[in-house]
Amino acid sequence: MAVVAAAILALIVGFAYGNVLGLQHVFELQKWQTLVGAGVALLAAVIAFFNTTRSLAHAGQLEATRRSRKHAAIRAMLPLALSEILDYAHRSAHRLNGLIASCQNDVLPPMTASADVIQPIPAETLQTLDEFIEYSDTVDVRVIEATVALIQILDARVRRLVEANRDPSRTHIVRQEEIEARIVNAASIYAGAACVFDYARRRQNRVPLDVSWDDVRRALRNMWFWDDEHPRLEAIVAGREKTSEGPFDKLRARSELFGD
């Protein structure tokens, strides 16, 4: 483009120079006025193009720098956000475990589950994770995405469990197995948040790509659910392990199905 601009400029200057010297037989500017005008317009377009390209490149560099700094700032806050997610999972699991002690013949008696079984979702923490996902241009954040999704799923299912148990018509039965499944969900959330800590604390430069069922088992132990005291939880994990490699596999399959 620079060569084209220089050629057009040289042509225009040449015509003008010839006209000044009176070389009418060689340079008759009036006859070439249309061509010269087109050349001037093209030169102006070339200059405008280069200015626009340069401005866009500069704006792109500024935006990349801004996003990089934003990512660094959110990463600095990530350990606190992850700690709050662990606390949420721990509280949710133990509130649910309290219901298991009230079960009779594997069924939760009606009107047993109180509203405080539903633990509040740490909204500010989810906002931090959402922003981290948004500004992670070079980081694979699938584990964090799945963890956030599972938090919302757990909240919805626990609410439904409580509503079913407190239904005045008593037409819905809440089984112990369902409560235990929700505890395993809470442990999966715990495992998802725990695996990101090394990245958040800058011990690693990437986020793990997946969470395994062994990670969920470790999460259960970290939440004080020991294998010998809660063999039914281990049975649920072992059963799910037969059909998937980790707790987030089905979430990802659903996301791919709907093109998310």
N, C-alpha and C positions, 0 to 999 in steps of 0.2 A: 504493500500500500504506500509506503514511503517513496518507493521508486516511481510509482504512478504519479504521485503528487509532485515530485521533482520534475518529471517529464512535462506535466501540464504547465507548471510554473515556467519552465524553460521555454516552452512554446509561446506562451503569452509574452514573456520578456523579449523573445526574438522578434515577434511581430511588431511590438512597440519600438524596439531599437531600429528595425529596418524602416519603419515609417518616419522616425525622427531624422534619419539620414537621407530621406528622400529617395530611397531605393524602390520607386514605385513599380518598376518592372518585376521586381522580386517579391517585395512585400507590399501588398495593397490591403491594408487593415480593414478598409470598409467592406471589401468583398468577403472577408473572413470574420466579420463581426459576429455572426451567429455561432460559428465554431468557437470563437474566443469566449463568447458569453457562456456557452455550454461548458467550456473548460474551467472558467471561473466558478461556475456553480458546482462542478464536480470537485474542484479543489476545496471549496467551502464545505462540501459534504464529507470529504475525506478528513478534513481537520475536525469537523464536528464528531465524526465517528471515533477518531482517536481520543478526543477529549472525553466522550461518553464512556468509551471502553476503559480509559484510565480512571474515571470517576467510579465506575462500577467495580473495578478491581480494588480500588482503595476502600470502597464501602464494604466489599466482601471481606477484606482483611480486618477491618474494624469489627465487623459482626463476628468473625471467627475468634478474634481476641476477646470480645465481650462474652461469647458463649464459653470459651475456655476458662475465663476468670469466674464466671457464674458456676460452672461445674466444680471448680476448685473450692469455691465458697461452700457449696452444698455438700461436697465430699467431707469438708471439715466438720459439718454438723451431722454427718451420717451416723457416727457411733452413738450419739445420744438418741437419734431416731430409732436405731436398731434396738437399743436397750429398752425403749418404751414398747416396741413390738414384742420383745421377749416377755416383758412384764404382762402385757395384754394376754399373750398366749398362756402364760403360767396361771394368771387369775381365772381365765376362762376354763381351763382344764380342771382346776380344783373346785370351782363352783359346780361344774358338771359332775365331778366325782362325789360331791356332797349328795347329789340326787341318787347316785347308785346305792348309797347306804340306806336309802328309804325304799328301795325297790322290794317288792314282794312277789315271789315266783316270776322273776324277770320282768315285772311290770311296775311302772311308777304309779302309785296311787293318785287318783284325781286330786287336784288342788294342792299338790305338793310343791311344784316348781313356783318359786316367787320371782318377781320381776328382776331382782338383783342378780339372778343367774345370767342375765344378759349384761355383759360387761361393755362399758362405753368404748367405742372405737376412738383411738387417739387421732382426732381429725387433723391437728397440726402436723403430726408425724406423717400421716398419709400424704399431706400436702408436700412435705419435704421429699418423700419418696417419689411423688409424681413429678416434681421439678427435677429430681435427679435423673429420672427416666428421660424427661424432655431434653435435658442438656447433655446427655451422654452420647455424643456423636461417635466416639470411637470405642465405646465400652458395650459389651454384650450384656444387656440388663434383663434377659428373659426370666431369670430366677426371681428378680425383684418384682417384675410384672406379675408373675404367678403368685408370689407371696401376697401382694396387694389384692389380687383377685380373690384369693382364698380367704383373706380376712373378711371381705364383704360376703362371701358365700357362708362362712361360719356364722357371721352375725345374723344373716337371714334364716339359717336353719335353726339356730338356737331360739330365735324369736318364735318361729313356727312351732318348735317343741313346747315352749312355755305356753303359747296360746292354745295348743291342742290339749295340754294337761289341765288348763284352767277353763276349758270350754264347759259352760254350765250344763250343756246337754249330755256331756260325758259319752259322746259317741266316738271319740278318738282315744286310742290307746297308745301310750308312749312306752316302748319296750326298752329294757336295759341296754340291749344291743345298739339301739339308736344313740343313746347317750354316750356309750363307749366309742362309737364311730365319730362323734363330735370331738371327743377327747383326742382321738388320733388326728383329726383335722387340726386341732390346736397345736399338737406336737409337730405337724408338718409346717405350720406357720413359724413355729419356734426354730425348726431346722432351716427354713428358708432365710430367716433373718440372721441366724448364727453364722451361716456360711459366708456372709458378706463382710464380716467384721475384719478379716485380714486385709481386704481391699480398703475398707473405710479407714483403717489405721495405718495405711500405706506400707503394709508388710508385703503386699502383692500388688501387681499392676493390672490385674484383671479380676473380674468377678467370676466365680465358678459357674459352669454352664448348666449344672443340674444338681438336684438333691436326690439322694438314694434312700431306700427304706432303712438302711443301716443308720443313716443320718437321723431319721425319724426315731429309731430306737434309742440313739444317744440323747435325742431331745427329751424323750420320755423319762430317761434316767436323770437328766439334768433338772427335770421338773418334779423329781422324787416319786416317779412311778416305776417301782422296781419290778423286774420280771417275775420274781417269785410271788410278789404280793398282788400282781395284776396280770395273771396269765391270759385273761380274755383279751386284753389289749394287744398282747403279743400275737394272739391267734388272729386278730383282725389284720395286723400288719403283715403277718405271714400269708394270709389269704390274698391280700391286695398285691403282695409281692409276686404272686403267681401270674398275675395278668398285666403287670406294668413294672417298669424299672424304678419308678419313683413316684412320689405323690402328685407331681405336676404334669405327668404325661397326658392324662385325660384333659386337663385344662388346655394344654397346647394343641391337642388333637381337635378340640372344639374350636379353638381360635383359628386354626388352619382351615377348618371346615367352612367357617363363616367369613374367611378372608380378613381377619382382624390383624 
